Amino acid sequence: MIEAILSGMTFGLALAFMLGPVFFTLLQTSLQEGLKAGIHVAAGVFLSDSILIVFCFVFASQLQLMNEHKETMGLVGGSVLCIFGLFQAFKKTKVKDVQDQKKAVHAQYLLKGFMLNTLNPMVLIFWLSVVGIVSVREQYTRIDELAFFLSVVLTVFCTDFLKCLGANRLKRVLNDKVIHRMNLVTGIILIGFGLEMLLRVLIKLN
């Protein structure tokens, strides 16, 4: 279980620093609407991720994907994760995205975070691929899988809370060079997880 928790925390840290709509919405909401509003957005994202993970598990179980097609799920999941990692590593993100006043949120912040995450179809595809690659870790019991995903979502939520807390300071240090390095590091971590799963499946098939 310790390995599953540590692996989940590492994966969660990589997700927490992916620079996308959620990242910038958290910063902008915290800067313009206050810490409480930012935390509500983070809570909405946490709720959305938790529901999507459960949905992906149920979907995979109903179709017997995690038993009868475990290797296929591992190959597809590992490949998707590598693609996500490559996209993240080479994504062009500008500081102006954090400074855009139009990103201010003036609605129900919990719902904002939930909808922002849930309505992105790539998030569902991403979590389905992660469920697939975790299923090929044969040493994992159901408890280990639960520990992995709990560690992921709790790590993401805790780091989102810290982003809200340090929004002003974080905004001051963000520049194109820093953003590029963050994208590169998180991309490499995602690729690493994807390659690990691909190797596990390929070794098993041979």
Backbone bond lengths (Angstrom), bond angles and torsions (degrees), N, CA, C in turn:
res aa  C-N    CA-C-N  psi(-1)  N-CA   C-N-CA  omega(-1)  CA-C   N-CA-C  phi
1 M - - - 1.455 - - 1.534 111.70 -
2 I 1.342 116.21 -34.61 1.469 120.42 -179.93 1.522 110.48 -59.63
3 E 1.348 115.74 -42.58 1.473 119.63 179.97 1.519 110.73 -63.77
4 A 1.343 116.54 -39.89 1.469 121.00 179.67 1.523 110.76 -64.45
5 I 1.343 116.31 -40.59 1.469 120.68 179.90 1.530 110.69 -66.04
6 L 1.343 116.43 -46.04 1.472 120.43 -179.48 1.529 110.87 -64.70
7 S 1.336 115.65 -40.40 1.468 120.20 178.13 1.525 110.42 -64.37
8 G 1.339 116.64 -41.50 1.457 120.76 178.36 1.518 112.51 -64.92
9 M 1.347 116.44 -39.21 1.468 120.16 178.76 1.530 110.91 -65.61
10 T 1.332 116.61 -41.20 1.476 120.41 177.91 1.517 110.68 -62.23
11 F 1.331 115.36 -45.60 1.461 120.32 179.29 1.525 110.57 -64.39
12 G 1.317 116.59 -40.24 1.460 120.91 178.70 1.515 112.89 -63.01
13 L 1.336 116.54 -39.48 1.471 120.39 177.98 1.526 110.67 -63.58
14 A 1.341 116.05 -39.17 1.476 119.52 178.08 1.526 109.90 -63.06
15 L 1.330 116.43 -44.18 1.475 120.09 179.99 1.518 111.72 -65.38
16 A 1.339 115.92 -37.13 1.468 120.48 -175.78 1.518 112.28 -63.15
17 F 1.330 116.45 -27.28 1.464 118.98 -176.40 1.525 112.64 -109.32
18 M 1.334 115.75 17.74 1.462 118.63 169.30 1.523 107.60 -72.73
19 L 1.317 116.88 124.84 1.462 120.73 -174.94 1.521 110.44 -88.38
20 G 1.319 113.91 98.32 1.455 119.91 179.90 1.514 110.36 -139.94
21 P 1.332 117.56 -164.04 1.474 121.29 -177.70 1.528 113.78 -56.39
22 V 1.342 116.98 -40.29 1.466 119.92 -178.38 1.528 110.99 -65.14
23 F 1.334 116.28 -44.36 1.472 121.35 -179.45 1.524 110.81 -56.80
24 F 1.315 116.45 -50.26 1.461 120.21 -175.84 1.531 112.21 -73.91
25 T 1.325 116.53 -31.81 1.460 119.04 176.34 1.521 110.79 -66.35
26 L 1.328 117.29 -39.22 1.466 121.47 176.37 1.528 111.19 -59.89
27 L 1.336 115.69 -47.24 1.466 119.78 -179.56 1.519 110.94 -63.39
28 Q 1.327 115.34 -49.51 1.458 119.56 -174.55 1.528 111.76 -66.07
29 T 1.344 116.55 -40.17 1.464 120.18 179.00 1.519 110.75 -64.25
30 S 1.322 116.73 -43.06 1.463 120.82 179.80 1.522 111.66 -64.86
31 L 1.337 116.50 -38.26 1.458 120.68 -179.21 1.524 111.86 -70.52
32 Q 1.318 116.80 -41.05 1.458 120.71 -171.43 1.527 113.82 -98.15
33 E 1.328 117.02 -27.74 1.456 119.93 -175.47 1.526 113.29 -114.35
34 G 1.339 117.19 -10.16 1.454 120.08 177.72 1.522 113.70 105.51
35 L 1.335 115.32 165.03 1.465 122.79 -176.57 1.526 111.99 -59.69
36 K 1.324 117.44 -43.50 1.461 121.01 -177.00 1.526 111.51 -60.62
37 A 1.316 116.71 -41.86 1.466 120.41 179.43 1.525 110.78 -64.89
38 G 1.339 116.13 -41.88 1.461 120.57 178.78 1.519 111.88 -61.69
39 I 1.339 116.86 -41.60 1.458 121.12 179.74 1.527 110.76 -65.72
40 H 1.329 117.27 -35.73 1.468 120.10 176.74 1.529 111.23 -64.78
41 V 1.329 117.12 -37.92 1.468 119.96 175.61 1.528 109.46 -62.80
42 A 1.350 116.80 -44.84 1.468 121.34 179.18 1.528 110.84 -60.92
43 A 1.330 116.60 -39.94 1.466 120.77 178.89 1.529 111.06 -64.94
44 G 1.338 116.51 -36.91 1.455 120.54 177.52 1.518 111.84 -64.67
45 V 1.324 116.56 -40.46 1.471 121.65 177.55 1.528 110.16 -65.47
46 F 1.346 116.39 -42.48 1.462 122.04 178.23 1.530 110.55 -58.93
47 L 1.321 116.58 -46.07 1.462 121.72 179.42 1.527 111.11 -63.37
48 S 1.317 115.92 -42.82 1.462 120.86 179.56 1.527 111.25 -62.71
49 D 1.335 117.05 -47.93 1.468 120.66 179.95 1.527 110.95 -60.66
50 S 1.329 116.84 -42.09 1.469 120.84 -178.73 1.523 110.66 -61.89
51 I 1.332 116.79 -45.05 1.464 120.87 -179.66 1.526 111.06 -66.29
52 L 1.331 117.05 -41.24 1.465 120.63 -179.57 1.529 111.41 -65.65
53 I 1.336 117.24 -37.56 1.466 120.57 178.30 1.525 110.35 -64.20
54 V 1.342 116.67 -45.44 1.463 121.19 178.35 1.528 109.76 -61.37
55 F 1.328 116.89 -43.86 1.469 121.38 179.19 1.525 110.70 -59.53
56 C 1.328 116.82 -45.16 1.472 120.94 -179.22 1.520 111.29 -64.09
57 F 1.341 117.07 -39.09 1.452 121.07 177.55 1.532 110.70 -63.48
58 V 1.336 116.73 -46.72 1.461 121.27 -179.65 1.522 110.28 -64.11
59 F 1.327 116.47 -43.23 1.469 121.63 179.57 1.520 110.74 -59.62
60 A 1.347 115.99 -48.19 1.465 120.94 -179.27 1.528 111.09 -65.33
61 S 1.336 116.92 -38.11 1.471 120.72 -179.30 1.523 111.32 -69.19
62 Q 1.329 117.41 -41.60 1.463 121.51 -179.11 1.520 111.90 -62.12
63 L 1.319 116.02 -35.80 1.465 120.53 -179.31 1.528 111.83 -90.82
64 Q 1.339 115.56 6.33 1.464 121.35 -179.08 1.538 112.48 58.48
65 L 1.336 115.14 26.67 1.465 118.68 -177.55 1.517 111.73 -68.25
66 M 1.337 116.69 -33.05 1.455 120.06 -174.40 1.529 111.88 -80.81
67 N 1.341 117.40 -8.77 1.459 120.86 177.82 1.520 111.87 -111.93
68 E 1.328 115.84 -56.03 1.461 120.09 -174.38 1.527 113.34 -83.21
69 H 1.330 117.21 -24.42 1.469 119.82 -176.45 1.531 110.79 -127.68
70 K 1.315 115.64 38.35 1.460 121.10 -176.10 1.531 111.59 -61.06
71 E 1.344 116.82 -43.85 1.468 119.82 -178.41 1.523 111.40 -66.08
72 T 1.344 115.97 -40.27 1.467 119.78 178.74 1.522 110.46 -62.77
73 M 1.341 115.92 -43.62 1.471 119.76 178.04 1.527 110.80 -62.25
74 G 1.329 115.96 -38.76 1.462 119.72 178.81 1.523 111.91 -64.38
75 L 1.326 116.50 -42.91 1.468 120.56 179.44 1.525 111.39 -65.91
76 V 1.338 115.74 -46.79 1.463 119.74 -179.96 1.530 110.50 -65.89
77 G 1.328 116.05 -45.83 1.461 120.18 -179.52 1.517 112.95 -62.40
78 G 1.331 116.19 -44.58 1.464 119.97 178.38 1.519 111.73 -62.64
79 S 1.340 116.00 -40.15 1.469 120.34 179.57 1.525 111.15 -66.05
80 V 1.344 116.34 -43.97 1.467 120.34 179.26 1.525 110.30 -61.61
81 L 1.337 116.36 -41.44 1.455 119.96 -179.25 1.534 110.92 -65.13
82 C 1.328 117.11 -38.79 1.467 120.75 176.83 1.532 110.65 -63.69
83 I 1.339 116.41 -39.81 1.466 120.51 178.99 1.523 110.33 -65.31
84 F 1.340 116.27 -44.37 1.467 120.42 176.19 1.528 110.05 -57.91
85 G 1.333 115.80 -44.23 1.461 120.55 -179.16 1.519 112.30 -62.52
86 L 1.329 116.99 -43.97 1.470 120.74 178.69 1.526 110.71 -63.23
87 F 1.343 115.82 -43.39 1.464 120.21 178.80 1.525 110.33 -60.82
88 Q 1.345 115.92 -43.52 1.461 120.36 -178.87 1.531 111.00 -65.92
89 A 1.331 116.66 -42.27 1.468 121.27 -176.11 1.524 112.28 -63.74
90 F 1.327 116.53 -33.55 1.464 119.65 -175.14 1.531 112.99 -109.99
91 K 1.345 116.38 10.54 1.464 120.01 -179.32 1.524 110.71 -70.16
92 K 1.301 116.06 137.39 1.459 121.88 177.85 1.528 109.16 -94.11
93 T 1.316 116.76 113.38 1.451 121.95 178.98 1.520 108.76 -125.32
94 K 1.304 117.08 134.11 1.457 121.67 -177.01 1.527 111.29 -108.63
95 V 1.318 115.48 152.42 1.457 121.29 179.73 1.521 111.15 -61.16
96 K 1.327 117.77 -28.65 1.471 121.24 -177.90 1.526 111.63 -58.20
97 D 1.366 116.80 -23.58 1.457 119.36 178.66 1.523 111.43 -63.57
98 V 1.343 116.77 -29.03 1.455 121.06 178.88 1.521 110.47 -82.67
99 Q 1.326 116.71 -24.75 1.458 121.03 -174.25 1.524 113.01 -94.49
100 D 1.331 116.51 -6.29 1.458 121.04 -177.24 1.528 110.50 -68.43
101 Q 1.322 117.37 111.59 1.464 122.03 -176.94 1.525 112.01 -65.48
102 K 1.314 118.35 -19.50 1.459 120.86 -179.73 1.525 111.84 -70.70
103 K 1.342 117.21 -11.74 1.445 119.76 179.69 1.518 112.55 -83.71
104 A 1.320 117.55 1.12 1.468 120.44 178.13 1.522 109.50 -62.28
105 V 1.326 115.44 143.78 1.456 120.74 -177.42 1.522 109.27 -110.27
106 H 1.322 117.73 128.81 1.466 121.46 -179.25 1.527 110.17 -129.48
107 A 1.329 117.07 38.65 1.457 120.56 -178.21 1.522 109.07 -129.28
108 Q 1.299 116.45 -157.57 1.459 120.96 176.58 1.526 107.42 -78.13
109 Y 1.334 116.39 113.29 1.464 120.47 -168.57 1.520 113.48 -70.81
110 L 1.300 117.63 -34.14 1.461 119.89 176.87 1.521 110.24 -62.74
111 L 1.331 116.02 -45.89 1.458 121.03 178.55 1.528 110.63 -65.41
112 K 1.334 116.23 -36.79 1.462 120.65 179.06 1.523 110.52 -59.51
113 G 1.337 116.92 -50.01 1.459 120.58 179.99 1.513 111.68 -63.26
114 F 1.338 116.08 -41.61 1.466 120.86 -179.54 1.522 111.09 -62.78
115 M 1.329 116.88 -49.92 1.460 120.69 -177.21 1.515 112.48 -69.54
116 L 1.333 116.14 -38.03 1.464 120.36 179.49 1.525 110.83 -58.26
117 N 1.330 116.04 -39.09 1.459 121.27 -178.98 1.530 111.88 -81.40
118 T 1.331 116.29 -45.10 1.464 120.93 -174.02 1.523 112.83 -68.80
119 L 1.328 117.18 -37.74 1.460 120.35 -175.85 1.524 113.77 -79.72
120 N 1.333 116.66 -1.39 1.462 120.11 174.66 1.533 108.05 -87.59
121 P 1.337 118.99 107.95 1.473 120.43 -175.52 1.518 113.31 -61.39
122 M 1.332 116.96 -25.41 1.463 119.84 -179.83 1.522 111.69 -67.75
123 V 1.327 117.17 -26.32 1.470 120.28 178.54 1.524 109.95 -66.62
124 L 1.336 117.28 -43.26 1.466 121.19 178.20 1.528 110.66 -62.77
125 I 1.328 116.57 -45.66 1.470 120.57 178.65 1.524 110.14 -61.07
126 F 1.326 115.55 -40.78 1.459 121.14 -179.70 1.528 110.71 -60.83
127 W 1.346 117.49 -50.52 1.463 120.16 -177.49 1.527 111.99 -67.50
128 L 1.326 117.67 -33.31 1.459 120.07 176.60 1.524 110.44 -64.44
129 S 1.330 116.14 -38.56 1.473 119.81 178.39 1.529 110.86 -68.57
130 V 1.336 117.03 -36.28 1.469 120.25 178.66 1.526 110.56 -67.76
131 V 1.333 117.42 -40.90 1.470 120.59 175.17 1.526 109.86 -58.39
132 G 1.322 115.57 -39.62 1.466 120.15 179.16 1.514 113.18 -64.32
133 I 1.324 117.08 -44.80 1.463 118.55 -176.50 1.524 111.81 -74.30
134 V 1.329 116.68 -28.88 1.472 118.75 176.35 1.528 110.23 -70.16
135 S 1.329 116.87 -32.40 1.467 120.50 -178.03 1.526 112.37 -65.32
136 V 1.343 118.29 -22.76 1.474 119.58 -179.61 1.527 111.90 -86.82
137 R 1.307 117.59 -2.91 1.461 120.15 172.39 1.522 108.40 -80.93
138 E 1.316 115.26 89.62 1.457 120.35 -170.12 1.526 113.04 -65.62
139 Q 1.341 116.48 -20.48 1.464 118.33 178.69 1.524 112.06 -76.46
140 Y 1.338 116.77 -9.77 1.460 120.48 -178.80 1.530 110.97 -82.00
141 T 1.319 115.41 128.57 1.461 120.62 168.93 1.531 107.68 -87.48
142 R 1.327 117.11 178.16 1.467 119.98 175.91 1.531 111.09 -61.32
143 I 1.336 115.20 -35.51 1.465 119.56 178.02 1.524 110.38 -64.78
144 D 1.338 116.63 -40.76 1.468 120.44 178.32 1.527 110.89 -63.87
145 E 1.330 116.48 -41.91 1.466 120.37 178.82 1.533 110.64 -63.17
146 L 1.330 115.67 -42.17 1.462 120.08 177.51 1.524 110.52 -62.86
147 A 1.344 116.25 -43.23 1.466 121.17 179.32 1.526 110.60 -62.28
148 F 1.332 117.02 -39.56 1.468 121.49 179.53 1.525 110.78 -61.08
149 F 1.337 116.67 -52.30 1.459 120.14 -175.56 1.521 112.43 -70.73
150 L 1.337 116.96 -35.33 1.460 119.56 175.33 1.525 110.47 -63.28
151 S 1.336 115.88 -41.18 1.463 120.24 178.63 1.521 111.05 -63.38
152 V 1.338 116.49 -39.29 1.468 121.00 179.39 1.527 110.61 -62.11
153 V 1.348 116.75 -56.04 1.470 119.44 -173.72 1.528 112.18 -69.21
154 L 1.330 117.59 -33.96 1.461 119.71 178.78 1.527 111.16 -71.57
155 T 1.340 116.52 -36.96 1.473 120.01 176.57 1.519 110.52 -64.41
156 V 1.330 116.27 -43.41 1.467 120.62 178.38 1.534 110.15 -61.48
157 F 1.337 116.83 -44.94 1.467 119.82 -179.04 1.533 111.35 -63.86
158 C 1.336 116.57 -43.61 1.474 120.10 -179.51 1.522 111.33 -63.29
159 T 1.323 116.94 -41.34 1.473 119.32 179.13 1.528 110.74 -71.29
160 D 1.348 116.96 -33.47 1.467 119.60 174.99 1.531 110.16 -62.85
161 F 1.328 116.04 -39.81 1.467 120.51 177.17 1.530 110.28 -60.79
162 L 1.344 116.46 -43.11 1.469 120.44 179.32 1.529 111.29 -66.19
163 K 1.334 116.68 -34.87 1.472 120.03 176.47 1.522 110.04 -61.55
164 C 1.332 115.79 -44.70 1.467 120.07 179.08 1.527 110.42 -62.80
165 L 1.316 115.81 -41.61 1.460 121.34 -177.59 1.531 111.50 -65.14
166 G 1.325 115.68 -39.25 1.465 119.51 -177.09 1.509 113.48 -108.47
167 A 1.345 117.17 30.41 1.464 121.31 -174.57 1.525 112.57 -57.20
168 N 1.329 117.15 -46.13 1.473 119.97 -178.62 1.517 111.47 -61.83
169 R 1.324 115.94 -45.99 1.464 119.78 -178.91 1.526 111.21 -67.67
170 L 1.334 115.91 -40.51 1.459 119.89 -179.63 1.522 110.94 -64.62
171 K 1.322 116.39 -39.41 1.465 119.68 -179.95 1.524 111.36 -63.73
172 R 1.342 116.79 -35.38 1.474 120.17 -178.58 1.523 112.44 -67.25
173 V 1.348 117.20 -32.33 1.474 119.02 -176.54 1.524 112.36 -90.14
174 L 1.342 116.80 -10.72 1.459 118.99 -179.68 1.526 110.88 -74.06
175 N 1.300 115.44 123.93 1.461 121.88 169.90 1.516 107.23 -142.39
176 D 1.317 117.12 174.82 1.464 119.67 -174.91 1.526 112.36 -58.79
177 K 1.335 116.53 -36.48 1.464 120.35 -178.98 1.523 111.51 -67.87
178 V 1.336 116.72 -45.02 1.471 121.37 179.30 1.522 110.25 -63.68
179 I 1.326 116.54 -43.76 1.460 121.13 -179.83 1.529 110.90 -61.82
180 H 1.334 116.27 -41.49 1.469 120.57 178.84 1.526 110.46 -61.17
181 R 1.322 116.56 -43.28 1.471 120.21 -179.78 1.523 111.41 -66.26
182 M 1.326 117.06 -40.21 1.467 120.43 178.07 1.526 110.72 -63.20
183 N 1.324 116.53 -43.25 1.463 120.47 177.63 1.521 110.71 -60.82
184 L 1.333 116.15 -42.62 1.462 121.14 -177.63 1.527 111.21 -64.42
185 V 1.329 116.48 -46.47 1.467 120.76 -178.16 1.528 111.07 -63.76
186 T 1.346 116.85 -48.20 1.464 119.10 -179.30 1.534 111.00 -65.17
187 G 1.316 116.63 -36.18 1.471 120.32 176.85 1.514 111.76 -62.41
188 I 1.327 116.78 -43.67 1.473 121.36 179.64 1.527 111.13 -62.98
189 I 1.335 116.87 -40.49 1.471 120.57 179.10 1.525 110.64 -63.68
190 L 1.332 116.95 -43.76 1.466 120.36 179.24 1.531 110.78 -64.18
191 I 1.324 116.51 -41.76 1.467 120.65 177.78 1.528 110.02 -62.10
192 G 1.341 115.94 -39.64 1.463 120.53 178.97 1.519 112.07 -60.31
193 F 1.336 116.89 -44.36 1.464 120.81 177.39 1.534 110.46 -63.09
194 G 1.335 116.39 -42.40 1.462 120.52 -179.85 1.512 112.45 -63.88
195 L 1.328 116.81 -44.38 1.468 121.18 179.44 1.523 111.67 -65.33
196 E 1.325 115.78 -36.80 1.473 119.12 178.15 1.525 110.28 -59.98
197 M 1.334 116.53 -44.86 1.459 120.71 -179.30 1.528 111.42 -66.96
198 L 1.336 117.08 -40.50 1.465 120.38 178.52 1.525 110.86 -62.45
199 L 1.314 116.67 -41.91 1.463 120.50 179.11 1.522 111.68 -65.11
200 R 1.340 116.30 -40.77 1.473 120.59 178.51 1.543 110.07 -58.27
201 V 1.332 115.81 -45.60 1.473 119.97 -178.16 1.519 110.69 -68.26
202 L 1.336 117.09 -45.70 1.459 120.77 -177.36 1.523 111.82 -63.93
203 I 1.325 116.69 -38.81 1.479 120.25 177.80 1.527 109.89 -64.66
204 K 1.334 116.47 -41.53 1.468 121.09 179.72 1.536 111.35 -65.03
205 L 1.344 116.21 -40.75 1.469 119.96 -178.95 1.517 112.08 -68.49
206 N 1.333 116.05 -28.51 1.480 119.27 179.84 1.527 110.87 -87.91
